[in-house]
Amino acid sequence: MVLYVLSQIWKSGGIIELDQSDGQLELKNHQNVPSEVLKAADPIFGEIEKWFKSWEQASAADKTLMKMVHQACGWQHNPKLNEWICADIDALMLFVEWQETLAKNGWNDIYEDYRQFENETSNIMKKKLYERAVLYANQNK
């Protein structure tokens, strides 16, 4: 439910993030978010906050894959990531294989946090994807 509500906020143009100064959730562009989405977010606010905080100590590779999933689902757009994945077909295919590995491990709902379905194989793929992303970014500065 958390990712579904967040996806609706993001797709409507809302920006929800942890404020770096005090660690509290902040909703920007709230006027763009439909009232029914805001109402759905209210009772699960604690779960939403917990989800955000679970990413605070995540590695750069983990955050990159999260952004890739959000881009692929159409929740949050990332032009630089999109440019890379369109230019690097091998990385795109590896991303598809990574998703297939998670699916084999039981991830069959995009609104469910995929991290619980990771294993050694998917972690190797994640590391390779991150390395390709860094290489692309460094070559295209």
N, CA, C and O atoms as a GROMACS GRO file, in nm:
protein
  564
    1MET      N    1   0.082  -0.120   0.000
    1MET     CA    2   0.000   0.000   0.000
    1MET      C    3   0.086   0.126   0.000
    1MET      O    4   0.050   0.225  -0.062
    2VAL      N    5   0.200   0.121   0.070
    2VAL     CA    6   0.287   0.238   0.080
    2VAL      C    7   0.334   0.282  -0.059
    2VAL      O    8   0.322   0.399  -0.095
    3LEU      N    9   0.388   0.188  -0.136
    3LEU     CA   10   0.439   0.226  -0.268
    3LEU      C   11   0.328   0.267  -0.363
    3LEU      O   12   0.349   0.350  -0.451
    4TYR      N   13   0.211   0.210  -0.347
    4TYR     CA   14   0.099   0.252  -0.431
    4TYR      C   15   0.066   0.399  -0.404
    4TYR      O   16   0.053   0.479  -0.497
    5VAL      N   17   0.052   0.434  -0.277
    5VAL     CA   18   0.019   0.572  -0.240
    5VAL      C   19   0.131   0.666  -0.284
    5VAL      O   20   0.105   0.773  -0.340
    6LEU      N   21   0.256   0.627  -0.258
    6LEU     CA   22   0.368   0.711  -0.302
    6LEU      C   23   0.368   0.729  -0.453
    6LEU      O   24   0.392   0.839  -0.503
    7SER      N   25   0.341   0.622  -0.526
    7SER     CA   26   0.340   0.633  -0.672
    7SER      C   27   0.233   0.731  -0.718
    7SER      O   28   0.254   0.806  -0.814
    8GLN      N   29   0.120   0.732  -0.651
    8GLN     CA   30   0.013   0.825  -0.688
    8GLN      C   31   0.054   0.970  -0.657
    8GLN      O   32   0.020   1.061  -0.733
    9ILE      N   33   0.124   0.990  -0.548
    9ILE     CA   34   0.174   1.124  -0.515
    9ILE      C   35   0.273   1.168  -0.621
    9ILE      O   36   0.262   1.279  -0.674
   10TRP      N   37   0.370   1.081  -0.652
   10TRP     CA   38   0.473   1.117  -0.750
   10TRP      C   39   0.413   1.141  -0.888
   10TRP      O   40   0.449   1.238  -0.956
   11LYS      N   41   0.322   1.053  -0.932
   11LYS     CA   42   0.265   1.066  -1.066
   11LYS      C   43   0.180   1.193  -1.080
   11LYS      O   44   0.164   1.244  -1.191
   12SER      N   45   0.126   1.243  -0.970
   12SER     CA   46   0.045   1.364  -0.978
   12SER      C   47   0.131   1.491  -0.970
   12SER      O   48   0.078   1.602  -0.978
   13GLY      N   49   0.262   1.474  -0.953
   13GLY     CA   50   0.351   1.590  -0.948
   13GLY      C   51   0.392   1.629  -0.807
   13GLY      O   52   0.464   1.727  -0.789
   14GLY      N   53   0.347   1.555  -0.709
   14GLY     CA   54   0.389   1.581  -0.571
   14GLY      C   55   0.530   1.529  -0.549
   14GLY      O   56   0.573   1.432  -0.611
   15ILE      N   57   0.599   1.594  -0.460
   15ILE     CA   58   0.734   1.552  -0.424
   15ILE      C   59   0.731   1.530  -0.273
   15ILE      O   60   0.707   1.622  -0.195
   16ILE      N   61   0.757   1.406  -0.235
   16ILE     CA   62   0.761   1.374  -0.092
   16ILE      C   63   0.901   1.320  -0.063
   16ILE      O   64   0.949   1.230  -0.130
   17GLU      N   65   0.963   1.377   0.037
   17GLU     CA   66   1.100   1.340   0.071
   17GLU      C   67   1.128   1.376   0.216
   17GLU      O   68   1.054   1.451   0.280
   18LEU      N   69   1.238   1.319   0.266
   18LEU     CA   70   1.281   1.354   0.401
   18LEU      C   71   1.354   1.488   0.395
   18LEU      O   72   1.446   1.506   0.315
   19ASP      N   73   1.313   1.579   0.480
   19ASP     CA   74   1.380   1.709   0.490
   19ASP      C   75   1.517   1.685   0.553
   19ASP      O   76   1.527   1.628   0.661
   20GLN      N   77   1.622   1.730   0.486
   20GLN     CA   78   1.759   1.706   0.533
   20GLN      C   79   1.789   1.779   0.663
   20GLN      O   80   1.876   1.738   0.739
   21SER      N   81   1.717   1.888   0.690
   21SER     CA   82   1.747   1.965   0.810
   21SER      C   83   1.692   1.901   0.938
   21SER      O   84   1.755   1.909   1.043
   22ASP      N   85   1.574   1.838   0.929
   22ASP     CA   86   1.516   1.782   1.051
   22ASP      C   87   1.473   1.636   1.039
   22ASP      O   88   1.426   1.578   1.137
   23GLY      N   89   1.488   1.575   0.922
   23GLY     CA   90   1.456   1.434   0.905
   23GLY      C   91   1.307   1.403   0.897
   23GLY      O   92   1.267   1.287   0.898
   24GLN      N   93   1.225   1.508   0.889
   24GLN     CA   94   1.080   1.490   0.880
   24GLN      C   95   1.038   1.482   0.732
   24GLN      O   96   1.103   1.538   0.645
   25LEU      N   97   0.928   1.411   0.708
   25LEU     CA   98   0.875   1.405   0.572
   25LEU      C   99   0.820   1.541   0.532
   25LEU      O  100   0.758   1.612   0.611
   26GLU      N  101   0.846   1.574   0.406
   26GLU     CA  102   0.800   1.701   0.353
   26GLU      C  103   0.730   1.673   0.221
   26GLU      O  104   0.782   1.599   0.137
   27LEU      N  105   0.613   1.731   0.202
   27LEU     CA  106   0.538   1.716   0.078
   27LEU      C  107   0.536   1.849   0.005
   27LEU      O  108   0.480   1.947   0.053
   28LYS      N  109   0.598   1.850  -0.112
   28LYS     CA  110   0.599   1.969  -0.196
   28LYS      C  111   0.500   1.948  -0.311
   28LYS      O  112   0.474   1.835  -0.351
   29ASN      N  113   0.447   2.057  -0.361
   29ASN     CA  114   0.347   2.054  -0.469
   29ASN      C  115   0.222   1.977  -0.426
   29ASN      O  116   0.158   1.911  -0.507
   30HIS      N  117   0.189   1.988  -0.298
   30HIS     CA  118   0.073   1.914  -0.246
   30HIS      C  119  -0.057   1.953  -0.317
   30HIS      O  120  -0.152   1.874  -0.321
   31GLN      N  121  -0.061   2.073  -0.372
   31GLN     CA  122  -0.181   2.117  -0.442
   31GLN      C  123  -0.208   2.034  -0.568
   31GLN      O  124  -0.320   2.033  -0.619
   32ASN      N  125  -0.106   1.965  -0.619
   32ASN     CA  126  -0.122   1.881  -0.737
   32ASN      C  127  -0.174   1.741  -0.703
   32ASN      O  128  -0.219   1.668  -0.791
   33VAL      N  129  -0.167   1.705  -0.577
   33VAL     CA  130  -0.203   1.569  -0.534
   33VAL      C  131  -0.353   1.562  -0.507
   33VAL      O  132  -0.406   1.641  -0.428
   34PRO      N  133  -0.422   1.469  -0.572
   34PRO     CA  134  -0.567   1.456  -0.548
   34PRO      C  135  -0.597   1.434  -0.400
   34PRO      O  136  -0.523   1.366  -0.329
   35SER      N  137  -0.708   1.491  -0.355
   35SER     CA  138  -0.744   1.481  -0.213
   35SER      C  139  -0.762   1.336  -0.168
   35SER      O  140  -0.730   1.304  -0.054
   36GLU      N  141  -0.811   1.249  -0.256
   36GLU     CA  142  -0.829   1.109  -0.216
   36GLU      C  143  -0.696   1.040  -0.192
   36GLU      O  144  -0.687   0.948  -0.110
   37VAL      N  145  -0.590   1.085  -0.262
   37VAL     CA  146  -0.457   1.029  -0.239
   37VAL      C  147  -0.404   1.077  -0.105
   37VAL      O  148  -0.345   1.000  -0.029
   38LEU      N  149  -0.424   1.205  -0.076
   38LEU     CA  150  -0.381   1.258   0.054
   38LEU      C  151  -0.454   1.188   0.168
   38LEU      O  152  -0.395   1.160   0.272
   39LYS      N  153  -0.582   1.160   0.148
   39LYS     CA  154  -0.660   1.090   0.251
   39LYS      C  155  -0.608   0.947   0.270
   39LYS      O  156  -0.607   0.896   0.382
   40ALA      N  157  -0.568   0.884   0.161
   40ALA     CA  158  -0.514   0.748   0.170
   40ALA      C  159  -0.378   0.747   0.239
   40ALA      O  160  -0.343   0.650   0.307
   41ALA      N  161  -0.301   0.855   0.223
   41ALA     CA  162  -0.168   0.863   0.282
   41ALA      C  163  -0.175   0.887   0.433
   41ALA      O  164  -0.087   0.842   0.507
   42ASP      N  165  -0.276   0.957   0.478
   42ASP     CA  166  -0.283   0.996   0.619
   42ASP      C  167  -0.274   0.879   0.716
   42ASP      O  168  -0.192   0.883   0.808
   43PRO      N  169  -0.356   0.773   0.702
   43PRO     CA  170  -0.350   0.665   0.801
   43PRO      C  171  -0.224   0.579   0.793
   43PRO      O  172  -0.194   0.505   0.887
   44ILE      N  173  -0.151   0.586   0.683
   44ILE     CA  174  -0.029   0.505   0.671
   44ILE      C  175   0.097   0.592   0.673
   44ILE      O  176   0.203   0.551   0.628
   45PHE      N  177   0.082   0.712   0.727
   45PHE     CA  178   0.194   0.806   0.731
   45PHE      C  179   0.317   0.745   0.797
   45PHE      O  180   0.429   0.762   0.748
   46GLY      N  181   0.297   0.674   0.907
   46GLY     CA  182   0.410   0.611   0.976
   46GLY      C  183   0.481   0.509   0.889
   46GLY      O  184   0.604   0.499   0.893
   47GLU      N  185   0.406   0.433   0.811
   47GLU     CA  186   0.466   0.335   0.720
   47GLU      C  187   0.542   0.404   0.607
   47GLU      O  188   0.649   0.357   0.565
   48ILE      N  189   0.487   0.515   0.558
   48ILE     CA  190   0.555   0.591   0.452
   48ILE      C  191   0.688   0.645   0.505
   48ILE      O  192   0.790   0.635   0.438
   49GLU      N  193   0.684   0.700   0.624
   49GLU     CA  194   0.806   0.753   0.686
   49GLU      C  195   0.908   0.641   0.707
   49GLU      O  196   1.027   0.660   0.683
   50LYS      N  197   0.863   0.525   0.752
   50LYS     CA  198   0.951   0.411   0.773
   50LYS      C  199   1.016   0.368   0.641
   50LYS      O  200   1.135   0.335   0.638
   51TRP      N  201   0.938   0.368   0.532
   51TRP     CA  202   0.992   0.331   0.401
   51TRP      C  203   1.104   0.427   0.360
   51TRP      O  204   1.211   0.384   0.317
   52PHE      N  205   1.079   0.557   0.374
   52PHE     CA  206   1.182   0.656   0.339
   52PHE      C  207   1.308   0.637   0.424
   52PHE      O  208   1.419   0.639   0.372
   53LYS      N  209   1.289   0.619   0.553
   53LYS     CA  210   1.404   0.604   0.642
   53LYS      C  211   1.482   0.475   0.613
   53LYS      O  212   1.602   0.467   0.639
   54SER      N  213   1.413   0.375   0.559
   54SER     CA  214   1.482   0.250   0.525
   54SER      C  215   1.582   0.269   0.411
   54SER      O  216   1.668   0.184   0.390
   55TRP      N  217   1.570   0.377   0.339
   55TRP     CA  218   1.662   0.405   0.227
   55TRP      C  219   1.777   0.496   0.269
   55TRP      O  220   1.871   0.516   0.191
   56GLU      N  221   1.773   0.552   0.388
   56GLU     CA  222   1.875   0.647   0.430
   56GLU      C  223   2.016   0.589   0.426
   56GLU      O  224   2.109   0.656   0.381
   57GLN      N  225   2.034   0.467   0.472
   57GLN     CA  226   2.167   0.406   0.479
   57GLN      C  227   2.194   0.314   0.360
   57GLN      O  228   2.294   0.242   0.358
   58ALA      N  229   2.107   0.317   0.260
   58ALA     CA  230   2.124   0.231   0.143
   58ALA      C  231   2.247   0.273   0.064
   58ALA      O  232   2.285   0.390   0.062
   59SER      N  233   2.308   0.176   0.000
   59SER     CA  234   2.427   0.204  -0.083
   59SER      C  235   2.385   0.280  -0.208
   59SER      O  236   2.267   0.287  -0.243
   60ALA      N  237   2.484   0.336  -0.274
   60ALA     CA  238   2.459   0.407  -0.400
   60ALA      C  239   2.401   0.311  -0.504
   60ALA      O  240   2.314   0.350  -0.582
   61ALA      N  241   2.448   0.187  -0.505
   61ALA     CA  242   2.395   0.088  -0.599
   61ALA      C  243   2.247   0.061  -0.571
   61ALA      O  244   2.166   0.054  -0.663
   62ASP      N  245   2.212   0.048  -0.443
   62ASP     CA  246   2.072   0.025  -0.407
   62ASP      C  247   1.985   0.143  -0.450
   62ASP      O  248   1.876   0.123  -0.505
   63LYS      N  249   2.032   0.263  -0.426
   63LYS     CA  250   1.954   0.382  -0.462
   63LYS      C  251   1.939   0.395  -0.613
   63LYS      O  252   1.835   0.439  -0.663
   64THR      N  253   2.043   0.356  -0.686
   64THR     CA  254   2.036   0.360  -0.832
   64THR      C  255   1.928   0.265  -0.882
   64THR      O  256   1.849   0.301  -0.969
   65LEU      N  257   1.925   0.143  -0.828
   65LEU     CA  258   1.824   0.046  -0.871
   65LEU      C  259   1.684   0.091  -0.832
   65LEU      O  260   1.590   0.069  -0.907
   66MET      N  261   1.670   0.153  -0.716
   66MET     CA  262   1.540   0.206  -0.677
   66MET      C  263   1.494   0.310  -0.779
   66MET      O  264   1.378   0.308  -0.821
   67LYS      N  265   1.584   0.398  -0.819
   67LYS     CA  266   1.549   0.501  -0.918
   67LYS      C  267   1.514   0.437  -1.052
   67LYS      O  268   1.425   0.485  -1.122
   68MET      N  269   1.584   0.329  -1.087
   68MET     CA  270   1.554   0.260  -1.212
   68MET      C  271   1.414   0.199  -1.209
   68MET      O  272   1.340   0.207  -1.307
   69VAL      N  273   1.379   0.139  -1.097
   69VAL     CA  274   1.245   0.080  -1.084
   69VAL      C  275   1.140   0.191  -1.093
   69VAL      O  276   1.039   0.176  -1.163
   70HIS      N  277   1.162   0.300  -1.023
   70HIS     CA  278   1.065   0.410  -1.025
   70HIS      C  279   1.052   0.469  -1.165
   70HIS      O  280   0.942   0.506  -1.206
   71GLN      N  281   1.162   0.479  -1.237
   71GLN     CA  282   1.160   0.527  -1.375
   71GLN      C  283   1.081   0.430  -1.463
   71GLN      O  284   0.994   0.471  -1.540
   72ALA      N  285   1.111   0.301  -1.452
   72ALA     CA  286   1.045   0.200  -1.535
   72ALA      C  287   0.894   0.193  -1.507
   72ALA      O  288   0.815   0.168  -1.598
   73CYS      N  289   0.856   0.217  -1.383
   73CYS     CA  290   0.714   0.214  -1.347
   73CYS      C  291   0.642   0.343  -1.383
   73CYS      O  292   0.519   0.349  -1.380
   74GLY      N  293   0.718   0.446  -1.417
   74GLY     CA  294   0.657   0.575  -1.451
   74GLY      C  295   0.619   0.658  -1.330
   74GLY      O  296   0.536   0.748  -1.340
   75TRP      N  297   0.678   0.627  -1.216
   75TRP     CA  298   0.645   0.700  -1.094
   75TRP      C  299   0.724   0.828  -1.081
   75TRP      O  300   0.668   0.933  -1.048
   76GLN      N  301   0.852   0.820  -1.105
   76GLN     CA  302   0.941   0.936  -1.095
   76GLN      C  303   1.031   0.935  -1.218
   76GLN      O  304   1.090   0.833  -1.252
   77HIS      N  305   1.040   1.049  -1.282
   77HIS     CA  306   1.119   1.056  -1.404
   77HIS      C  307   1.259   1.107  -1.372
   77HIS      O  308   1.277   1.199  -1.292
   78ASN      N  309   1.356   1.046  -1.435
   78ASN     CA  310   1.495   1.078  -1.414
   78ASN      C  311   1.560   1.085  -1.552
   78ASN      O  312   1.603   0.983  -1.606
   79PRO      N  313   1.568   1.204  -1.610
   79PRO     CA  314   1.617   1.217  -1.748
   79PRO      C  315   1.757   1.160  -1.770
   79PRO      O  316   1.781   1.097  -1.873
   80LYS      N  317   1.848   1.180  -1.677
   80LYS     CA  318   1.984   1.128  -1.695
   80LYS      C  319   1.986   0.975  -1.692
   80LYS      O  320   2.054   0.912  -1.773
   81LEU      N  321   1.911   0.917  -1.600
   81LEU     CA  322   1.902   0.772  -1.593
   81LEU      C  323   1.837   0.718  -1.721
   81LEU      O  324   1.882   0.617  -1.776
   82ASN      N  325   1.733   0.784  -1.767
   82ASN     CA  326   1.664   0.742  -1.889
   82ASN      C  327   1.758   0.749  -2.009
   82ASN      O  328   1.759   0.659  -2.093
   83GLU      N  329   1.836   0.856  -2.018
   83GLU     CA  330   1.933   0.870  -2.127
   83GLU      C  331   2.032   0.754  -2.126
   83GLU      O  332   2.062   0.695  -2.229
   84TRP      N  333   2.084   0.723  -2.007
   84TRP     CA  334   2.180   0.613  -1.994
   84TRP      C  335   2.119   0.480  -2.035
   84TRP      O  336   2.179   0.407  -2.115
   85ILE      N  337   2.003   0.448  -1.984
   85ILE     CA  338   1.946   0.316  -2.009
   85ILE      C  339   1.905   0.301  -2.155
   85ILE      O  340   1.902   0.190  -2.208
   86CYS      N  341   1.873   0.412  -2.221
   86CYS     CA  342   1.840   0.406  -2.364
   86CYS      C  343   1.967   0.394  -2.449
   86CYS      O  344   1.965   0.334  -2.556
   87ALA      N  345   2.077   0.450  -2.401
   87ALA     CA  346   2.203   0.446  -2.476
   87ALA      C  347   2.280   0.316  -2.453
   87ALA      O  348   2.357   0.273  -2.539
   88ASP      N  349   2.259   0.254  -2.339
   88ASP     CA  350   2.334   0.133  -2.302
   88ASP      C  351   2.240   0.012  -2.302
   88ASP      O  352   2.184  -0.025  -2.200
   89ILE      N  353   2.225  -0.046  -2.419
   89ILE     CA  354   2.131  -0.158  -2.435
   89ILE      C  355   2.170  -0.277  -2.347
   89ILE      O  356   2.082  -0.347  -2.296
   90ASP      N  357   2.299  -0.299  -2.329
   90ASP     CA  358   2.343  -0.409  -2.242
   90ASP      C  359   2.296  -0.386  -2.098
   90ASP      O  360   2.256  -0.480  -2.029
   91ALA      N  361   2.302  -0.261  -2.054
   91ALA     CA  362   2.254  -0.229  -1.919
   91ALA      C  363   2.103  -0.249  -1.911
   91ALA      O  364   2.052  -0.299  -1.811
   92LEU      N  365   2.032  -0.210  -2.015
   92LEU     CA  366   1.888  -0.230  -2.017
   92LEU      C  367   1.855  -0.378  -2.007
   92LEU      O  368   1.765  -0.417  -1.931
   93MET      N  369   1.925  -0.461  -2.081
   93MET     CA  370   1.900  -0.605  -2.077
   93MET      C  371   1.936  -0.664  -1.940
   93MET      O  372   1.869  -0.754  -1.891
   94LEU      N  373   2.042  -0.612  -1.880
   94LEU     CA  374   2.080  -0.657  -1.746
   94LEU      C  375   1.974  -0.617  -1.644
   94LEU      O  376   1.944  -0.693  -1.551
   95PHE      N  377   1.916  -0.499  -1.661
   95PHE     CA  378   1.808  -0.453  -1.573
   95PHE      C  379   1.687  -0.546  -1.586
   95PHE      O  380   1.624  -0.580  -1.486
   96VAL      N  381   1.656  -0.587  -1.707
   96VAL     CA  382   1.546  -0.681  -1.729
   96VAL      C  383   1.577  -0.815  -1.662
   96VAL      O  384   1.491  -0.875  -1.598
   97GLU      N  385   1.700  -0.862  -1.677
   97GLU     CA  386   1.740  -0.988  -1.613
   97GLU      C  387   1.733  -0.976  -1.461
   97GLU      O  388   1.691  -1.071  -1.394
   98TRP      N  389   1.772  -0.862  -1.408
   98TRP     CA  390   1.766  -0.838  -1.264
   98TRP      C  391   1.620  -0.849  -1.217
   98TRP      O  392   1.592  -0.912  -1.115
   99GLN      N  393   1.529  -0.788  -1.292
   99GLN     CA  394   1.387  -0.796  -1.256
   99GLN      C  395   1.336  -0.939  -1.266
   99GLN      O  396   1.257  -0.983  -1.182
  100GLU      N  397   1.380  -1.012  -1.368
  100GLU     CA  398   1.340  -1.152  -1.382
  100GLU      C  399   1.389  -1.235  -1.264
  100GLU      O  400   1.317  -1.323  -1.216
  101THR      N  401   1.509  -1.208  -1.218
  101THR     CA  402   1.563  -1.279  -1.102
  101THR      C  403   1.477  -1.252  -0.979
  101THR      O  404   1.445  -1.343  -0.902
  102LEU      N  405   1.440  -1.126  -0.960
  102LEU     CA  406   1.353  -1.094  -0.846
  102LEU      C  407   1.216  -1.160  -0.861
  102LEU      O  408   1.158  -1.206  -0.762
  103ALA      N  409   1.166  -1.166  -0.982
  103ALA     CA  410   1.037  -1.232  -1.005
  103ALA      C  411   1.045  -1.380  -0.970
  103ALA      O  412   0.952  -1.435  -0.912
  104LYS      N  413   1.156  -1.443  -1.006
  104LYS     CA  414   1.174  -1.584  -0.971
  104LYS      C  415   1.180  -1.604  -0.820
  104LYS      O  416   1.148  -1.711  -0.768
  105ASN      N  417   1.221  -1.499  -0.751
  105ASN     CA  418   1.229  -1.503  -0.604
  105ASN      C  419   1.096  -1.462  -0.538
  105ASN      O  420   1.087  -1.457  -0.415
  106GLY      N  421   0.994  -1.432  -0.620
  106GLY     CA  422   0.862  -1.401  -0.565
  106GLY      C  423   0.814  -1.259  -0.582
  106GLY      O  424   0.701  -1.228  -0.542
  107TRP      N  425   0.894  -1.171  -0.639
  107TRP     CA  426   0.851  -1.031  -0.656
  107TRP      C  427   0.758  -1.026  -0.776
  107TRP      O  428   0.803  -1.032  -0.891
  108ASN      N  429   0.628  -1.013  -0.751
  108ASN     CA  430   0.532  -1.010  -0.861
  108ASN      C  431   0.435  -0.893  -0.850
  108ASN      O  432   0.331  -0.892  -0.916
  109ASP      N  433   0.468  -0.796  -0.768
  109ASP     CA  434   0.382  -0.680  -0.748
  109ASP      C  435   0.472  -0.557  -0.740
  109ASP      O  436   0.552  -0.544  -0.647
  110ILE      N  437   0.460  -0.467  -0.837
  110ILE     CA  438   0.548  -0.350  -0.838
  110ILE      C  439   0.528  -0.260  -0.716
  110ILE      O  440   0.614  -0.179  -0.684
  111TYR      N  441   0.415  -0.276  -0.649
  111TYR     CA  442   0.390  -0.196  -0.530
  111TYR      C  443   0.441  -0.259  -0.403
  111TYR      O  444   0.414  -0.211  -0.293
  112GLU      N  445   0.515  -0.368  -0.418
  112GLU     CA  446   0.578  -0.434  -0.303
  112GLU      C  447   0.728  -0.404  -0.310
  112GLU      O  448   0.787  -0.410  -0.418
  113ASP      N  449   0.787  -0.372  -0.198
  113ASP     CA  450   0.930  -0.339  -0.194
  113ASP      C  451   1.011  -0.460  -0.240
  113ASP      O  452   1.006  -0.567  -0.180
  114TYR      N  453   1.084  -0.441  -0.349
  114TYR     CA  454   1.157  -0.553  -0.410
  114TYR      C  455   1.276  -0.600  -0.326
  114TYR      O  456   1.325  -0.711  -0.348
  115ARG      N  457   1.323  -0.521  -0.233
  115ARG     CA  458   1.446  -0.554  -0.161
  115ARG      C  459   1.440  -0.688  -0.088
  115ARG      O  460   1.542  -0.755  -0.073
  116GLN      N  461   1.322  -0.725  -0.044
  116GLN     CA  462   1.308  -0.852   0.028
  116GLN      C  463   1.323  -0.973  -0.064
  116GLN      O  464   1.331  -1.087  -0.016
  117PHE      N  465   1.326  -0.951  -0.194
  117PHE     CA  466   1.337  -1.060  -0.291
  117PHE      C  467   1.477  -1.070  -0.353
  117PHE      O  468   1.499  -1.149  -0.444
  118GLU      N  469   1.568  -0.990  -0.304
  118GLU     CA  470   1.704  -0.992  -0.357
  118GLU      C  471   1.778  -1.116  -0.305
  118GLU      O  472   1.748  -1.168  -0.198
  119ASN      N  473   1.875  -1.159  -0.384
  119ASN     CA  474   1.961  -1.270  -0.343
  119ASN      C  475   2.101  -1.244  -0.400
  119ASN      O  476   2.127  -1.138  -0.456
  120GLU      N  477   2.188  -1.339  -0.386
  120GLU     CA  478   2.326  -1.322  -0.431
  120GLU      C  479   2.333  -1.291  -0.580
  120GLU      O  480   2.409  -1.205  -0.623
  121THR      N  481   2.253  -1.361  -0.659
  121THR     CA  482   2.253  -1.340  -0.804
  121THR      C  483   2.207  -1.199  -0.839
  121THR      O  484   2.271  -1.130  -0.919
  122SER      N  485   2.097  -1.155  -0.780
  122SER     CA  486   2.046  -1.020  -0.811
  122SER      C  487   2.142  -0.913  -0.759
  122SER      O  488   2.154  -0.806  -0.820
  123ASN      N  489   2.210  -0.940  -0.649
  123ASN     CA  490   2.306  -0.843  -0.597
  123ASN      C  491   2.427  -0.828  -0.689
  123ASN      O  492   2.481  -0.718  -0.702
  124ILE      N  493   2.469  -0.936  -0.752
  124ILE     CA  494   2.579  -0.928  -0.850
  124ILE      C  495   2.535  -0.842  -0.969
  124ILE      O  496   2.610  -0.758  -1.017
  125MET      N  497   2.413  -0.864  -1.015
  125MET     CA  498   2.359  -0.786  -1.127
  125MET      C  499   2.347  -0.638  -1.088
  125MET      O  500   2.379  -0.550  -1.167
  126LYS      N  501   2.300  -0.614  -0.967
  126LYS     CA  502   2.285  -0.477  -0.918
  126LYS      C  503   2.420  -0.406  -0.918
  126LYS      O  504   2.429  -0.290  -0.959
  127LYS      N  505   2.523  -0.474  -0.873
  127LYS     CA  506   2.657  -0.415  -0.871
  127LYS      C  507   2.704  -0.384  -1.012
  127LYS      O  508   2.762  -0.278  -1.036
  128LYS      N  509   2.681  -0.475  -1.105
  128LYS     CA  510   2.720  -0.452  -1.245
  128LYS      C  511   2.644  -0.334  -1.305
  128LYS      O  512   2.702  -0.253  -1.377
  129LEU      N  513   2.516  -0.326  -1.276
  129LEU     CA  514   2.436  -0.213  -1.326
  129LEU      C  515   2.489  -0.081  -1.272
  129LEU      O  516   2.503   0.016  -1.346
  130TYR      N  517   2.518  -0.078  -1.145
  130TYR     CA  518   2.570   0.044  -1.084
  130TYR      C  519   2.705   0.082  -1.147
  130TYR      O  520   2.728   0.199  -1.176
  131GLU      N  521   2.792  -0.015  -1.166
  131GLU     CA  522   2.921   0.012  -1.229
  131GLU      C  523   2.903   0.069  -1.369
  131GLU      O  524   2.975   0.161  -1.409
  132ARG      N  525   2.808   0.015  -1.444
  132ARG     CA  526   2.781   0.066  -1.580
  132ARG      C  527   2.725   0.208  -1.573
  132ARG      O  528   2.759   0.292  -1.656
  133ALA      N  529   2.641   0.235  -1.474
  133ALA     CA  530   2.585   0.369  -1.458
  133ALA      C  531   2.694   0.471  -1.428
  133ALA      O  532   2.696   0.580  -1.485
  134VAL      N  533   2.785   0.435  -1.338
  134VAL     CA  534   2.896   0.524  -1.302
  134VAL      C  535   2.987   0.547  -1.424
  134VAL      O  536   3.028   0.660  -1.451
  135LEU      N  537   3.018   0.441  -1.496
  135LEU     CA  538   3.103   0.451  -1.614
  135LEU      C  539   3.036   0.544  -1.717
  135LEU      O  540   3.103   0.631  -1.774
  136TYR      N  541   2.908   0.526  -1.740
  136TYR     CA  542   2.836   0.611  -1.836
  136TYR      C  543   2.838   0.756  -1.790
  136TYR      O  544   2.865   0.847  -1.869
  137ALA      N  545   2.810   0.779  -1.662
  137ALA     CA  546   2.807   0.916  -1.609
  137ALA      C  547   2.944   0.983  -1.622
  137ALA      O  548   2.953   1.100  -1.658
  138ASN      N  549   3.050   0.908  -1.593
  138ASN     CA  550   3.186   0.964  -1.602
  138ASN      C  551   3.226   0.994  -1.747
  138ASN      O  552   3.302   1.088  -1.772
  139GLN      N  553   3.178   0.915  -1.840
  139GLN     CA  554   3.210   0.936  -1.981
  139GLN      C  555   3.129   1.048  -2.044
  139GLN      O  556   3.166   1.101  -2.149
  140ASN      N  557   3.020   1.084  -1.981
  140ASN     CA  558   2.928   1.182  -2.040
  140ASN      C  559   2.910   1.307  -1.954
  140ASN      O  560   2.802   1.365  -1.946
  141LYS      N  561   3.018   1.347  -1.890
  141LYS     CA  562   3.014   1.468  -1.807
  141LYS      C  563   3.022   1.590  -1.894
  141LYS      O  564   3.020   1.702  -1.843
   0.00000   0.00000   0.00000
